[in-house]
Amino acid sequence: MIDFRYHLVSIVSIFLALAVGIVLGAGPLQGQIGDTLTSEITQLRADKTSLRDQVTTLEKQGTDDRAYAEATLGRVVSGALSGRAVALVVLPDVDADRVTEAASAVTLAGGTIASTTRVQGSWIAGNTATKSDRDALVSRLATTLGLTVTAGSESVNLPDRVLAAALASTTATGVGQEAARAALTELATAKLIEVEAEDVVPAQLVVVLSGPITAGTAKDREAAAASWLRLAQALDTAATASVLTTGTPTAASETSTSLVTAARADGAASKAISTVDDTATPMGQASLVLALVQQEDGATGHYGTGDGASAPFAPLPDGP
C-alpha cells in the first residue's frame, strides 16, 4: 500500500524539478534559450517575407500571362471557324460569363452563333407528371421533324434527339428551318428550354456548356450526369462536330459531380465527344475552338487540367 511518505516524496521531487528548471532558465541557459528563440523568430520572419514576395511575383506573372493570352486569342483562332454556324447549348448552373466567353471565342474564330439554348432542369426531371408531358410532346415533335420513333433504345433518347435535330445538322438545311423553329417554340412554351426560336438557324457545330452538378445525393448526381451526357451524345450525332465544356476543373467531391469528368470516364462518349475543362481561361477558350476544328478532321481530344485531360490545350491546325 502506498503511504503518505511516498506522496510527500513525489510532491517534493516535482517542486525540486521546477525549481531547478527556473534556476537554469534564469541563469546559465537564459542567454542560450533567448538567442535560439530570437534566431528562430528572425528566420521565420525572413521566410514569411520571402513567401510573400514569391506569391506577389506569381500573381503578377499569372495576371501578365492571362493578359497576353487574351491579347493573342484572336490571332490564335482567327479564321478557324470561318463560315461555320455554331449552336451553344447551355445546361443548368452555368455562369453567364462562360456563355459570353464561348460566344466571343466563336466570333473571334470567324464563326457565327446559330442559337443559344438554355436547357432547363425539367429536361431530365424524373417525376411522373413532368416526364409524361415531356414524352408526349417530343413524340409529336419527332413526327413533325421526320425522326423515326421506335420501341427500342432510341425511343428512350427521343427528347435529346428532338432537340438535337432542331438545333444542329450536318447539312445546311437540316430538318427544315421552319419545322425546327416551331419545335423549339413548343419546347420553350413547355418550359423545357429557353431560346429565341425565331433567330435560330441550323448549326454544323455544337458547344455544350456545363456546370457542376450539385443537387441531390451522389446517386442522384450520377443519374443526372448520365442524362445530360445522353443529350451531349445526341447533339454530337446530329452535328458535324461538338465539344463539351466546363469553366473550371471540378475535382472529385462528395457534393459535386462534373459532366466533363463523367464524359471522359465513359468509353463511348470519350471517343465521340471532345471536352475542355477550363473555358474560364483564354487558353480554354482557344481549346474550345480548336477542338471543334480537330473534330471536323475526325479526331477527338480532351483538354485542360482536370481529371482525364489528355493535354493542357488543343493542337493548332496544320498551317497552309
C-alpha positions in Angstrom: 0.0 0.0 0.0 1.3 3.4 -1.0 1.6 5.5 2.2 1.8 9.3 2.9 5.6 9.4 2.7 5.5 8.2 -0.9 3.2 11.1 -1.8 5.3 13.5 0.1 8.5 12.4 -1.7 6.7 12.7 -5.1 5.5 16.2 -4.4 8.9 17.3 -3.2 10.5 15.9 -6.3 8.2 17.8 -8.6 8.8 21.1 -6.9 12.6 20.4 -6.9 12.5 19.8 -10.7 10.5 23.0 -11.2 13.0 24.9 -9.1 16.0 23.5 -11.0 14.3 24.5 -14.3 13.6 28.0 -13.1 17.2 28.4 -11.8 18.7 27.1 -15.0 16.4 29.1 -17.2 17.1 32.3 -15.3 20.8 31.6 -15.1 23.2 29.6 -17.3 20.7 28.7 -20.0 19.0 32.1 -20.2 21.2 33.6 -22.9 21.3 30.4 -25.0 17.5 30.0 -25.0 16.9 33.6 -25.7 19.4 33.6 -28.6 17.8 30.5 -30.0 14.3 31.9 -29.9 15.4 35.2 -31.4 17.2 33.4 -34.2 14.2 31.3 -35.0 11.8 34.3 -35.0 14.2 36.2 -37.3 14.3 33.2 -39.7 10.5 32.8 -39.6 10.1 36.5 -40.4 12.5 36.2 -43.3 10.7 33.1 -44.6 7.4 34.9 -44.4 8.7 37.9 -46.4 10.3 35.6 -49.0 7.0 33.6 -49.4 5.0 36.9 -49.7 7.4 38.1 -52.4 7.0 34.8 -54.2 3.2 35.0 -54.1 3.3 38.6 -55.4 5.6 37.5 -58.2 3.4 34.5 -59.2 0.2 36.6 -59.0 1.8 39.2 -61.3 3.1 36.5 -63.7 -0.4 34.9 -63.8 -2.0 38.3 -64.5 0.5 39.0 -67.2 0.1 35.5 -68.7 -3.7 35.9 -68.9 -3.4 39.4 -70.4 -1.1 38.1 -73.1 -3.4 35.1 -73.7 -6.4 37.4 -74.0 -4.5 39.7 -76.4 -3.4 36.9 -78.6 -6.5 34.7 -78.5 -8.0 36.3 -81.7 -4.8 35.6 -83.7 -4.6 32.0 -82.4 -8.1 31.1 -83.5 -8.5 33.6 -86.4 -10.4 32.1 -89.3 -10.6 28.6 -87.6 -14.4 28.5 -87.8 -14.9 30.7 -90.9 -18.2 30.0 -92.5 -19.4 27.7 -89.6 -22.6 28.1 -87.7 -22.3 27.1 -84.0 -25.1 26.3 -81.6 -24.5 27.0 -77.9 -26.4 24.6 -75.6 -26.2 25.8 -72.0 -27.0 23.3 -69.2 -28.2 24.4 -65.7 -25.9 26.2 -63.3 -23.6 27.7 -66.0 -22.3 31.2 -65.3 -23.4 33.9 -67.7 -19.7 34.8 -68.2 -19.0 31.4 -69.6 -21.7 31.8 -72.2 -20.4 35.2 -73.2 -16.8 33.9 -73.4 -17.8 31.0 -75.6 -19.7 33.2 -78.0 -16.8 35.6 -78.1 -14.3 32.8 -78.9 -16.6 31.5 -81.8 -16.9 35.0 -83.2 -13.2 35.7 -83.0 -12.6 32.4 -84.9 -14.9 33.7 -87.7 -17.9 31.6 -86.8 -21.5 32.7 -86.2 -23.7 31.9 -83.3 -26.7 30.0 -84.8 -28.5 29.7 -81.5 -28.1 29.9 -77.7 -30.4 27.4 -76.0 -30.6 27.1 -72.2 -31.9 23.7 -71.2 -33.9 23.6 -68.0 -33.6 21.1 -65.2 -37.0 19.8 -66.2 -35.5 18.3 -69.3 -34.2 15.4 -67.2 -36.8 15.5 -64.4 -37.9 12.1 -63.3 -41.2 12.8 -61.7 -44.1 11.1 -63.4 -46.2 14.2 -64.5 -43.3 16.1 -66.0 -41.9 13.0 -67.7 -45.3 12.1 -69.1 -46.0 15.6 -70.5 -42.5 15.8 -71.9 -42.6 12.4 -73.6 -46.0 13.2 -75.2 -44.7 16.5 -76.6 -41.5 15.1 -78.0 -43.2 12.1 -79.6 -45.4 14.5 -81.5 -42.5 16.8 -82.4 -40.4 13.9 -83.6 -43.0 13.2 -86.2 -43.0 16.8 -87.5 -39.2 16.7 -87.6 -39.2 13.4 -89.6 -37.5 11.4 -86.9 -38.0 7.7 -86.6 -39.7 6.6 -83.4 -39.1 3.0 -82.4 -39.9 0.9 -79.3 -36.2 0.3 -78.8 -33.4 2.2 -77.1 -33.8 5.2 -79.5 -37.2 6.0 -78.0 -35.6 6.4 -74.6 -33.4 9.1 -76.0 -36.1 10.7 -78.1 -36.2 14.1 -76.3 -32.5 14.5 -76.8 -32.8 13.5 -80.5 -35.6 16.0 -81.0 -33.7 18.9 -79.5 -30.5 17.9 -81.4 -32.4 17.7 -84.7 -33.9 21.1 -84.1 -30.6 22.8 -83.4 -27.9 21.0 -85.5 -27.4 19.3 -88.8 -24.6 18.0 -90.9 -26.3 19.8 -93.9 -27.1 23.4 -94.4 -30.9 22.9 -94.1 -31.3 20.0 -91.7 -34.9 19.1 -90.9 -36.2 22.4 -92.2 -35.7 25.7 -90.6 -39.4 26.4 -90.0 -40.1 23.0 -88.6 -37.1 23.3 -86.3 -38.2 26.8 -85.1 -41.7 25.5 -84.4 -40.4 22.6 -82.4 -38.1 24.9 -80.4 -41.0 27.3 -79.7 -43.1 24.4 -78.3 -40.3 23.1 -76.2 -39.8 26.7 -74.8 -43.5 27.1 -74.1 -43.4 23.8 -72.1 -40.6 25.4 -70.1 -38.1 22.7 -71.1 -35.8 25.2 -72.7 -35.2 28.9 -73.2 -34.4 30.0 -76.7 -35.2 32.8 -79.1 -36.6 30.4 -81.7 -37.2 32.9 -84.4 -33.5 33.6 -84.6 -32.4 30.0 -84.8 -30.6 28.7 -87.9 -29.2 25.2 -88.5 -25.7 24.7 -86.9 -23.0 22.4 -88.1 -21.1 22.6 -84.9 -22.3 22.4 -81.2 -20.7 23.7 -78.0 -22.3 22.3 -74.8 -21.6 24.4 -71.7 -22.0 22.5 -68.4 -21.6 23.5 -64.7 -21.1 21.4 -61.6 -23.9 19.1 -60.7 -24.6 19.6 -57.0 -28.2 18.7 -56.3 -29.2 15.5 -54.5 -27.3 12.5 -53.4 -24.3 11.0 -55.1 -26.6 8.6 -56.8 -28.9 11.5 -58.0 -25.9 13.4 -59.4 -24.6 10.3 -61.2 -28.1 9.8 -62.8 -28.2 13.5 -63.8 -24.8 13.3 -65.3 -25.8 10.2 -67.3 -28.9 12.0 -68.6 -27.0 15.1 -69.6 -24.4 13.0 -71.3 -27.1 11.4 -73.5 -28.1 14.8 -74.6 -24.5 15.7 -75.4 -24.1 12.5 -77.4 -27.3 13.2 -79.4 -26.1 16.7 -80.2 -22.7 15.2 -81.3 -24.5 12.7 -83.6 -26.6 15.4 -85.2 -23.7 17.8 -85.8 -20.5 17.7 -87.7 -18.5 18.3 -84.6 -19.2 19.0 -80.9 -17.3 19.9 -77.7 -18.5 19.5 -74.1 -17.1 22.2 -71.8 -16.9 23.5 -68.3 -15.4 26.7 -66.9 -13.0 25.3 -64.4 -11.9 21.7 -63.5 -14.1 20.2 -60.8 -12.2 17.7 -58.5 -13.9 14.6 -57.3 -16.1 15.6 -54.4 -18.8 14.2 -52.1 -21.1 17.2 -53.0 -20.3 17.8 -56.7 -20.1 15.9 -60.0 -18.5 17.1 -63.2 -20.2 16.2 -66.5 -16.9 16.7 -68.3 -15.2 14.1 -66.0 -18.2 11.8 -66.5 -17.8 12.0 -70.3 -14.1 11.3 -70.1 -14.7 8.2 -68.0 -17.4 6.9 -70.4 -15.8 4.7 -73.1 -18.2 5.5 -75.9 -18.6 9.2 -75.0 -14.9 9.9 -74.7 -14.3 8.5 -78.2 -17.1 10.6 -79.7 -17.1 13.9 -77.8 -14.2 16.3 -77.3 -14.0 18.0 -73.9 -12.5 21.2 -72.5 -12.5 21.8 -68.7 -11.0 25.3 -68.4 -13.0 27.7 -70.6 -12.9 30.4 -67.9 -9.3 31.0 -69.3 -8.2 32.3 -72.7 -6.3 29.0 -73.2 -9.5 27.1 -72.6 -11.5 29.3 -75.0 -8.9 28.7 -77.7 -9.1 24.9 -77.0 -12.9 25.2 -77.4 -12.5 26.4 -80.9 -9.5 24.2 -81.9 -11.2 21.1 -80.5 -14.1 21.7 -82.9 -11.7 22.1 -85.8 -10.0 18.8 -84.7 -13.3 17.0 -84.5 -14.2 18.1 -88.1 -10.9 16.5 -89.1 -12.1 13.2 -87.5 -10.2 13.3 -84.2 -11.3 13.7 -80.6 -9.4 15.2 -77.7 -9.7 16.1 -74.0 -8.1 19.3 -72.9 -7.4 21.3 -69.7 -6.0 20.5 -66.3 -8.8 18.3 -64.8 -9.0 14.6 -64.4 -8.9 12.7 -67.7 -7.4 15.5 -69.8 -5.0 14.3 -72.4 -3.3 17.6 -73.0 -3.4 21.1 -71.5 -4.6 22.7 -74.8 -5.9 21.6 -78.2 -3.4 21.4 -81.0 -3.2 24.2 -83.6 -4.4 23.1 -87.0 -1.7 22.5 -89.7 -0.7 25.6 -91.5 -1.0 26.2 -95.2 
